[in-house]
Amino acid sequence: MLLRRILLGACAASTLWWTNVEAQQVVNVYNARHYGSDQQLWDGFKAATGIEVRVVSGDHDPLLQRLASEGQRSPADLFITVDAGRLHVAVEKGLFQPIGSELVHRTIPAHLRDPGDRWVGLSVRARVLIYNKERVKPEELSTYEDLADPKWRGRILTRSSTNIYNLGLLGSLIEANGYDKTLAWCRGFVANLARPPQGGDTDQIRAVAAGVGDVAISNSYYLGRLVGSDKPEDRAVAEKVGIFFPNQNDRGTHVNVSGVGLLAHAPNRANAVKLIEYLISPEAQRYLADVNYEYPANPQVPPGKVVASWGSFKQDTMNAAVYARRSREALMLADQCGWK
């Protein structure tokens, strides 16, 4: 009887040990990036570390709601999304904890990571001006602020102010110039629109190429997608437009990030930090930049061929968390100035 108890106890201890070992070999990711090819990243990480990446994909808001409802019971270790504003929402909800990686601090510039060390940017997208090459000379362009000048009356194209990328840009303008000046700018900007805001950034680029307007605000990677498209009509659109980086003589062009946060109740914290460190490595950064025509967050990794062809530019080094905190003010300002 005593021998049976000893054997059963040994079995139980062995089972527990193997369960713990197995748990240490996984990392669970809630992922709001919508690229099926990201499996290459997870496979690369497993090949390098032996740690399996388990992914739950979905839209940003439902995933954030799920994390909030799961609380301490959540199996998730990391949350990945495509905008600093959404990362800041997760911070406000108390969903993240400090990453605590010296490698992250040494590798990624300060303006592309949370001052509280709770998230870090993985790739960079610039909020640029796309112009019709037949109707606009690049020397006519200068700053975001200049888009309120009456010379652009009926010539500007943009998507809705409620879009996360426009809210980020507005937040950066409020931080840089103050609320009242930005409100005055916004009224002039809205007066210069060629049509009511509609569609996404790609729609704005197509409209510029078609002559609906002369200048559009867009994230840089949308142009990259058209350049790299296998559709001749997309490449024809890209041929008709040019890209301009605003504010090069002062604070620099506004940039946003896709990024990853370490969740507060991560059951596999050490593995999660290893995955973050892998995602900022040259191998992963090369993939992250190339798959969506973005800029690497790791400045030691050069951009892809298409992106590099646009030339280098000065980034606005305003921390992404700073303009993200201005999102509510930005939304209120847009409502006041009539930017639908």
C-alpha positions in Angstrom: 0.0 0.0 0.0 2.8 2.3 1.0 4.7 1.5 -2.2 1.5 2.2 -4.3 1.3 5.7 -2.7 4.9 6.4 -3.4 4.5 5.4 -7.1 1.3 7.4 -7.4 3.0 10.4 -5.9 6.0 10.1 -8.1 3.7 9.8 -11.1 1.8 13.0 -10.1 5.1 14.9 -9.6 6.3 13.7 -13.0 3.1 14.7 -14.7 3.3 18.2 -13.1 6.9 18.6 -14.1 6.2 17.7 -17.7 3.2 20.1 -17.7 5.4 22.9 -16.5 8.1 22.1 -19.1 5.4 22.1 -21.8 4.0 25.5 -20.6 7.5 27.0 -20.7 7.7 26.1 -24.4 4.8 28.3 -25.6 3.9 31.9 -25.9 0.3 33.1 -26.6 -0.3 36.1 -28.8 -3.5 38.1 -29.4 -2.8 39.5 -32.8 -4.7 42.4 -34.5 -2.3 42.4 -37.5 -4.1 40.9 -40.5 -1.3 39.2 -42.4 -1.6 35.5 -42.8 2.1 35.4 -43.8 3.0 36.3 -40.2 3.2 32.5 -39.7 6.8 32.9 -41.1 7.6 35.0 -38.0 6.2 32.4 -35.6 8.0 29.6 -37.4 11.3 31.5 -37.4 11.0 32.1 -33.6 10.3 28.4 -32.9 13.2 27.4 -35.1 15.5 29.8 -33.1 14.2 29.0 -29.6 12.1 25.9 -29.6 9.2 27.9 -28.3 5.8 27.5 -30.0 3.8 30.7 -30.8 0.0 30.2 -30.4 -1.9 33.0 -32.0 -5.5 34.3 -31.6 -6.3 36.7 -34.5 -9.0 39.3 -34.5 -9.9 43.0 -34.7 -8.4 45.4 -32.2 -11.4 46.4 -30.2 -12.9 42.9 -29.7 -9.4 41.6 -28.7 -9.1 44.4 -26.2 -12.5 43.7 -24.8 -11.6 40.0 -24.5 -8.5 40.8 -22.6 -10.4 43.1 -20.2 -13.0 40.4 -19.6 -10.5 37.6 -19.1 -8.5 39.6 -16.6 -6.1 37.4 -14.6 -7.4 34.3 -16.2 -6.2 35.3 -19.7 -3.9 32.9 -21.4 -2.5 35.7 -23.5 1.1 36.9 -23.1 1.3 39.6 -25.8 -1.0 41.9 -27.7 0.0 43.1 -31.2 -1.8 45.9 -33.0 -1.2 48.5 -35.7 -1.5 51.9 -34.1 0.0 53.7 -31.1 -3.5 54.9 -30.1 -4.8 51.4 -29.6 -1.7 50.5 -27.6 -2.4 53.5 -25.4 -6.0 52.3 -24.9 -4.5 49.1 -23.6 -2.2 51.1 -21.3 -5.2 53.0 -20.0 -7.1 49.8 -19.3 -4.1 48.5 -17.2 -3.6 45.6 -19.6 0.2 45.8 -19.9 3.3 45.5 -17.7 6.9 46.7 -18.2 8.9 44.6 -20.6 12.2 45.0 -18.8 14.5 44.2 -21.7 17.8 46.0 -22.1 18.0 44.8 -25.7 14.7 46.6 -26.5 16.0 49.8 -25.0 19.3 49.6 -26.8 17.7 48.7 -30.2 14.5 50.7 -30.6 14.6 54.6 -30.5 12.8 56.1 -27.5 10.1 57.8 -29.5 9.0 54.4 -30.9 8.4 52.8 -27.5 6.3 53.5 -24.4 8.0 55.7 -21.8 6.6 53.3 -19.2 8.2 50.3 -21.1 4.9 48.6 -21.6 4.9 48.4 -25.4 7.4 48.8 -28.2 7.1 49.7 -31.9 7.8 46.9 -34.4 7.4 48.8 -37.7 7.0 52.4 -38.7 4.6 54.1 -41.1 5.0 57.7 -42.1 1.9 60.0 -42.6 3.0 61.5 -45.9 1.6 63.7 -48.7 0.8 62.0 -52.0 0.6 64.5 -55.0 -0.4 64.4 -58.6 2.9 64.7 -60.5 1.3 66.5 -63.5 -0.5 69.1 -61.3 1.8 69.7 -58.3 5.5 70.4 -58.1 7.2 69.0 -55.0 8.6 72.4 -54.2 5.1 73.7 -53.7 4.7 71.3 -50.7 6.2 72.0 -47.3 4.3 71.2 -44.1 1.1 69.8 -42.7 0.3 73.3 -41.5 0.6 74.6 -45.1 -2.4 72.5 -46.2 -4.6 75.1 -44.6 -3.3 77.8 -47.1 -6.1 79.0 -49.5 -3.8 78.1 -52.4 -5.0 74.5 -51.8 -8.7 75.4 -52.0 -10.6 72.4 -53.5 -7.4 70.4 -53.9 -7.0 68.3 -50.7 -8.1 64.7 -50.2 -8.3 62.7 -47.0 -10.2 60.0 -45.2 -12.5 60.6 -42.2 -11.1 62.4 -39.1 -12.2 59.4 -37.0 -9.6 57.2 -38.6 -6.9 56.2 -36.2 -4.1 57.5 -38.4 -5.7 60.9 -38.7 -6.4 61.1 -35.0 -2.7 60.4 -34.4 -1.7 63.1 -36.8 -4.1 65.6 -35.2 -2.9 64.6 -31.8 0.7 65.4 -32.9 -0.4 68.8 -34.2 -2.2 69.7 -31.0 0.9 68.7 -29.0 3.2 70.7 -31.3 1.1 73.8 -31.9 -1.5 73.9 -29.2 -5.3 73.3 -29.4 -6.4 76.8 -30.6 -3.8 77.0 -33.4 -4.6 73.5 -34.5 -8.4 74.3 -34.5 -7.7 77.3 -36.7 -5.6 75.2 -39.0 -8.2 72.5 -39.2 -10.9 74.9 -40.3 -8.7 76.1 -43.1 -7.8 72.5 -44.0 -11.4 71.5 -44.2 -12.2 74.5 -46.4 -9.6 73.2 -48.9 -11.0 69.7 -49.3 -11.8 68.6 -52.8 -14.7 66.3 -51.6 -16.1 65.1 -48.3 -13.8 62.6 -46.6 -14.5 59.1 -47.8 -12.8 55.8 -48.3 -9.4 54.7 -47.1 -5.8 55.9 -47.9 -5.6 53.8 -51.1 -8.8 55.5 -52.3 -7.2 58.9 -51.7 -4.2 57.9 -53.8 -6.4 56.6 -56.6 -8.4 59.9 -56.5 -5.2 62.0 -56.7 -4.1 59.9 -59.8 -7.5 60.4 -61.3 -7.4 64.2 -60.8 -10.2 64.4 -58.2 -7.8 66.3 -56.0 -4.1 67.2 -56.2 -2.7 66.3 -52.8 -3.8 63.5 -50.3 -2.7 62.6 -46.8 -1.8 58.9 -46.6 0.3 56.4 -44.8 3.4 55.6 -46.8 2.8 51.9 -47.1 -0.4 52.3 -49.1 1.7 53.7 -51.9 4.1 50.8 -51.5 1.3 48.3 -51.9 0.3 49.9 -55.2 3.9 50.0 -56.5 4.4 46.3 -55.6 1.0 45.1 -56.8 0.7 42.4 -59.4 -2.1 44.4 -61.0 -1.0 46.7 -63.9 -3.8 49.2 -63.0 -2.4 49.6 -59.5 1.1 50.2 -60.8 -0.3 52.7 -63.3 -1.8 54.7 -60.4 1.5 54.7 -58.5 3.3 56.0 -61.6 1.0 59.1 -61.6 1.8 60.2 -58.1 4.7 61.3 -56.0 5.5 61.1 -52.3 6.4 64.0 -50.1 7.6 64.0 -46.5 6.3 67.1 -44.7 8.0 69.3 -42.1 11.5 68.3 -43.0 12.8 71.8 -42.1 11.4 71.7 -38.5 10.1 68.8 -36.4 9.9 66.1 -39.1 7.3 63.9 -40.6 4.7 62.3 -38.3 5.1 58.6 -37.9 2.9 55.9 -36.3 3.8 52.4 -35.3 2.6 48.8 -35.3 3.6 47.5 -31.9 3.5 44.8 -29.2 2.7 45.1 -25.5 3.5 42.6 -22.7 0.3 41.7 -20.9 -0.1 42.2 -17.2 -1.0 38.6 -16.4 1.2 36.9 -19.0 1.5 33.3 -17.9 4.7 32.8 -20.0 6.4 36.1 -19.3 10.0 35.0 -20.0 9.0 33.5 -23.4 7.0 36.6 -24.3 10.0 38.8 -23.7 12.1 36.5 -25.9 9.5 36.8 -28.7 9.6 40.6 -28.4 13.4 40.5 -28.6 13.1 38.3 -31.7 10.6 40.7 -33.3 13.1 43.5 -33.2 16.0 41.4 -34.5 17.3 42.1 -38.0 15.7 38.8 -39.3 12.2 39.7 -38.1 12.5 43.4 -38.9 13.4 42.6 -42.5 10.2 40.6 -42.8 8.0 43.1 -40.9 9.2 45.9 -43.2 9.0 44.0 -46.4 5.6 42.4 -46.0 3.7 45.7 -45.8 6.2 48.2 -47.2 6.9 49.8 -43.8 10.0 51.2 -42.2 11.8 49.0 -39.7 11.6 50.2 -36.1 15.2 48.9 -35.7 17.3 51.7 -37.3 20.1 49.3 -38.0 17.9 47.5 -40.6 17.5 49.3 -43.9 14.1 49.7 -45.5 13.1 47.5 -48.5 13.9 48.4 -52.1 10.6 50.1 -52.9 10.6 52.1 -49.6 14.3 53.0 -49.9 13.6 54.4 -53.4 11.6 57.3 -51.8 14.7 58.5 -50.0 15.5 59.0 -46.4 13.5 61.5 -44.3 13.5 63.1 -40.9 11.0 61.6 -38.4 9.1 63.6 -35.9 10.6 62.2 -32.6 7.5 63.1 -30.6 6.9 60.0 -28.6 4.0 57.9 -29.9 2.5 57.7 -26.4 2.3 61.5 -26.3 0.2 62.1 -29.4 -1.8 58.9 -28.6 -2.9 60.6 -25.3 -4.3 63.4 -27.4 -6.8 61.2 -29.3 -9.9 62.3 -27.5 -8.9 66.0 -27.9 -8.2 65.3 -31.6 -11.7 63.8 -32.0 -13.3 66.8 -30.3 -11.3 69.3 -32.4 -12.2 67.5 -35.6 -15.9 67.8 -34.7 -15.5 71.5 -34.0 -13.8 72.3 -37.2 -16.2 70.2 -39.4 -13.8 67.5 -40.4 -16.3 64.6 -40.8 
